[in-house]
Amino acid sequence: MARDHEAHNRAFWDADADDYQAAHGEALDTAPRGWGAWRIPEAELGVLGDVRDLDVLELGCGAAQWSLALAEDGARVVGLDQSAAQLHHARGCGVPLAQASGEAAPFADDSFDVVFGDHGAMGFCDPEVTVPEVSRILRSGGLLAFCISSFLKWLTDEEAGSTHELQRGWFGDHALVWPEGVAEFQLPYGEWLALFRRHGFEVEDLLHLRAPKDGTTTYDEFVPYVWARRWPAEEIWRVRKR
Ligand SMILES: C[S@@+](CC[C@H](N)C(=O)[O-])C[C@H]1O[C@@H](n2cnc3c(N)ncnc32)[C@H](O)[C@@H]1O
């Protein structure tokens, strides 16, 4: 893919932010400490744990619902997003905001204890750029945690949604621009592991999210319930900087 994915994604979210917040904002406000399309509670998954007194960066924060909740939990949080229109929905929430790409975070080395995103920048940036960038701004012992679409979903998605057939290859097919204009990245598991290791991370967990029984979502086109009960449509990496 051409290296203009940041521009693709900025244009998409600048145009879509009002519709996105109209569709999902209420659910995000109601359950801000929830992961993925099914808002699976942080209290159940324990991805971030106790964030009190930690310096936390949300990478791709949208309207910063997660950031605000963690600030209420006692973290010093910054929300970063490259879309001015998404950040417009976060303005006034009381959390410091940065308009920048996750590929060039405007922070000094060793600034944060936790960098995280829930379908945030990690899925829409080139991992070869973001993984070293996050390693740079995290302190030793710091946590990178992010929820993205699963690699299985990536392999089986077609334009209309998830299918039961392979739609693209395991090897080489690691970036695309969807027809609506979103540029997305994925890596096979072995490549994520090698990339994390190269940049000083140790993997603590890879969580595969299952749609809860009778679960509901505002992202039902993105992640159909029947599919997401049988297979993981989303996954969360937890990796720690040595
Ligand atoms: C699917 S939304 C999720 C936002 C938020 N976590 C939520 O649940 O609403 C993805 C966000 O990532 C942001 N994003 C995409 N590419 C980015 C980049 N290169 N740098 C920073 N943010 C980016 C978009 O602007 C958008 O706000």
The ligand as an SDF file (V2000), in Angstrom:
LIG
                    3D

 27 29  0  0  0  0  0  0  0  0999 V2000
  -12.2980    3.0160   15.5620 C   0  0  0  0  0  0  0  0  0  0  0  0
  -11.8160    4.5660   16.2520 S   0  0  0  0  0  0  0  0  0  0  0  0
  -11.6340    4.0900   17.9370 C   0  0  0  0  0  0  0  0  0  0  0  0
  -11.4890    5.2290   18.8810 C   0  0  0  0  0  0  0  0  0  0  0  0
  -11.8570    4.9150   20.3090 C   0  0  0  0  0  0  0  0  0  0  0  0
  -10.9780    3.9570   20.9100 N   0  0  0  0  0  0  0  0  0  0  0  0
  -13.2800    4.4090   20.3290 C   0  0  0  0  0  0  0  0  0  0  0  0
  -13.5020    3.2730   20.7720 O   0  0  0  0  0  0  0  0  0  0  0  0
  -14.1510    5.1520   19.8960 O   0  0  0  0  0  0  0  0  0  0  0  0
  -10.1100    4.6920   15.6820 C   0  0  0  0  0  0  0  0  0  0  0  0
   -9.4320    6.0020   16.0320 C   0  0  0  0  0  0  0  0  0  0  0  0
   -8.0600    5.9050   15.6290 O   0  0  0  0  0  0  0  0  0  0  0  0
   -7.6850    7.1430   15.1120 C   0  0  0  0  0  0  0  0  0  0  0  0
   -6.5150    6.9820   14.2300 N   0  0  0  0  0  0  0  0  0  0  0  0
   -6.4550    6.3690   13.0260 C   0  0  0  0  0  0  0  0  0  0  0  0
   -5.2070    6.4500   12.5300 N   0  0  0  0  0  0  0  0  0  0  0  0
   -4.4760    7.1350   13.4530 C   0  0  0  0  0  0  0  0  0  0  0  0
   -3.1130    7.5570   13.5170 C   0  0  0  0  0  0  0  0  0  0  0  0
   -2.2430    7.3140   12.5280 N   0  0  0  0  0  0  0  0  0  0  0  0
   -2.7050    8.2210   14.6050 N   0  0  0  0  0  0  0  0  0  0  0  0
   -3.5720    8.5160   15.6180 C   0  0  0  0  0  0  0  0  0  0  0  0
   -4.8650    8.1570   15.6130 N   0  0  0  0  0  0  0  0  0  0  0  0
   -5.3080    7.4700   14.5370 C   0  0  0  0  0  0  0  0  0  0  0  0
   -8.9130    7.6380   14.3610 C   0  0  0  0  0  0  0  0  0  0  0  0
   -8.8600    9.0330   14.1060 O   0  0  0  0  0  0  0  0  0  0  0  0
  -10.0270    7.2030   15.2920 C   0  0  0  0  0  0  0  0  0  0  0  0
  -10.3640    8.2160   16.2050 O   0  0  0  0  0  0  0  0  0  0  0  0
  1  2  1  0
  2  3  1  0
  2 10  1  0
  3  4  1  0
  4  5  1  0
  5  6  1  0
  5  7  1  0
  7  8  2  0
  7  9  1  0
 10 11  1  0
 11 12  1  0
 11 26  1  0
 12 13  1  0
 13 14  1  0
 13 24  1  0
 14 15  1  0
 14 23  1  0
 15 16  2  0
 16 17  1  0
 17 18  1  0
 17 23  2  0
 18 19  1  0
 18 20  2  0
 20 21  1  0
 21 22  2  0
 22 23  1  0
 24 25  1  0
 24 26  1  0
 26 27  1  0
M  CHG  2   2   1   9  -1
M  END
$$$$
